[in-house]
Structure formats: C-alpha cells, structure tokens
C-alpha cells in the first residue's frame, strides 16, 4: 500500500494473510489501518504471514485488528487486537515494524517461532501455563529501537487458554524471549491482566527490552532462565572455574563436575545457589589438580524440589605451552583482556555474536609474559557474545554478556 494510502476494513470484513504473504503499509500514520462500523479482522496464524508497517520515526497509537481463524477455517473468529502505543521515535527514518501472530497446534505451544528454542526448565515443559499463541512484534532498522506500550488481547476459550492448560486468568502477564541469551527472562514480566476483558495491558517495553517474540504466561510459573556465562581457565597450576547467572528461581546449589574424556564425569565441588534472585550473581571454584592434558568441566544445577539441569561443557589445557586469558572487560563497544604466556607466538582472535556471525577478528603477536589485547568500535547490542582465541598449542573460548551502558 503506497504512502498516504489507507486500509479501511468495514462491517466485520476479513483480510486473511496466508502462505508467507506480506501486507505492506507504506504510510507511517496510525490511521493507515483502521476499522469502521462493526469492526474488522486480519488473520495471520503463521510467523511468516506478516504486516510490514513502515512507521519510521512517527509516534502514535497503532491498532492491529488481529482475529483468530474464522469458523470456516476451523477457528472461532475471536477478535484479539494488538495495540501498540509508540511513545518515542527511535532512530531510523526507513525503519519498520514486522508483526504476526499464530495459535499453536497443541497446548504444548508447538511449533515455536524461529528464534525460540525452548519452553522448559530442568526438563519440565512449562507450556501448560502459557496461552497457546505467540506474538511476533519486531522493529527493524532502528538504532536505537523506540519505546512502546502494548496491549495484547487473547482468546479465553478452550482453543487457547483452557483445554489442558493450567492458567489463572488474573495472573496473566507478558514475557519475552531474549534471543541474545537464548531463554525467557523470568524476572522480566510485563503488564497487568484484565480478567473478563481478555487482554493484558500496560506492557511497557523500553528500547533495551525490545525483543521480537512474546507470550502471555501465568506469572506463578514463568519460563525460567539459564546461565549468562560458564568458563574454565588455567592459572598458577590450577584451573579457575567461574560462572554467572542473570536470575535464579528456586536454585538450591550447583555441582561442578569434571571429566578427563568428556564422557565420564565425577563431582569436583558443590557451591550454594542464591535461591531466588533477580540480579546477576557470580560464582567460582578451583580445581587444584588439573590433568596434564585437557580437563572437561560441566555445571549441574539442582533446585529445591530436586529437579536437575545440566549446563554447557567447557574445557581447558594447563600444559606449559598454553596461555591464560583473564581480566576480560566488555564495555562501551570495546573488549579488552590480558593474555599471559611463556611463548612468543601469533594468536588468531575471533569475536562472534550469538548467531555465529564474526563481529571482529585479527591476528595478534604475543610475547612471553603479559599482553593486553583490545578490540574497539564493535557496535554491540545487548546480548551474549563469544570470544575465541586460536593458537598453535592451545585454544580458548568463552561467552561474554554485553549490557546497555
């Protein structure tokens, strides 16, 4: 639809977006999509059946008249409008909103959106506490993204809320999937449920909170989080093991496990968890008897109810030909760290984002002793990044969390 043109849906008419089609609105005004008379309906029902609204830096209240599948398609034709109050402009004159929604095929919330990897915690699926629908709300080509306030309506019938689900309607809040961390953020719940009116409103989303995939969840069972980082590095003939969590729910303790072959693990030490926490917690342990070759470590998390979750595997080699990386600081779009080694050699340094795209890479010649290395002008967003260092005799890899300053 061309600039200044409008789509007006009158007297309960329907627009059905299907087979990966786009409805493109090249008009930034909020009246570019309106309904009159008895209202109107737009049916998406797939992540890729989208409205592409070229809003740019215009502010205003934008209403998407989403509706569930009509009866003729096996649905019940319930109106579930999405209201976006764009309160700040953001930066990006040609920026756009990409919007879609769909009911999942089962109460287990499958299939997931392309960026979502899980709906579970400690092996226990939490789908039955979630409305059976995903909302895709993305803002592309903004730097930074705008601030918005959302109202998300839902279908309260057996199709999406009831069935085998266990949801108390008054407890519903919005939750977003953090693609940078790869999990749902349990302590970042948004909005207020309005039972009987079938919507969650006052969902205030700032630029730094603007992620693309959303659900409505019973706030007594939010989808939980995972680790921010887990690292192992050699230092003074020992292995320093450190990790951090962004949030914790019912976390009793951690078990650091060790292996010489990455198959057979045994307990190295136990570290008490924080229980319930909404701030970053830092933990550490020391292996004072590392292998002469490669040692493998993994982290086991145990909840108060006995549920167990295993986290990622890391490895390190403490041979005399290796190097040690420490004092890592990621701040203000720059990464700095120290490398200690007994050898003179060339190291190849890679810095990736969470999708595996190379943000920066270079070859650095290091000399025996301490070497400070820096990568600058990285232009980073909030999320997880990976540092990889490749040498002739040993390698190093770790995850780093970048936060808005």
Buried (B, 14 or more C-beta within 10 A) or exposed (E): BEEEEEBEBEEBBBBBBEEEEEBBBBBBBBEBBBBEEEBBBBBBBBBBBBBBBBBBBBBEEBBBBBBBBBEEEEBBBBBBBBBBBBBBBBBBEEBBBBBBBBBBEEBBBEEBBEBBEBBBBBEEBBBBBBBBBBBBBBBEBBEBBBBBBBBBBBBBEEBBBBEEBEBEBEBBBBBBBBBBBBBBBBBBBBBEBBEEEBBBBBBEBBBEBBBBBBBBBBBEBBBBBBBBBBBBBBBEEBBBBBBBBBBBBBBBBBBBBBBEEEEEBEEBEEBEBBEEBBEEBEBEBBBEEBBEEBBBBBBBBBBEEEBEBBBEBBBBBBBEEBBBBBEBEBEEBEBBBBBBBEBEBEBEBBBBBBEEEEBBEEEBEBEEEEBEBEBEEBEBBBBBBBBBBBBEEBBBBBBBBBBEE
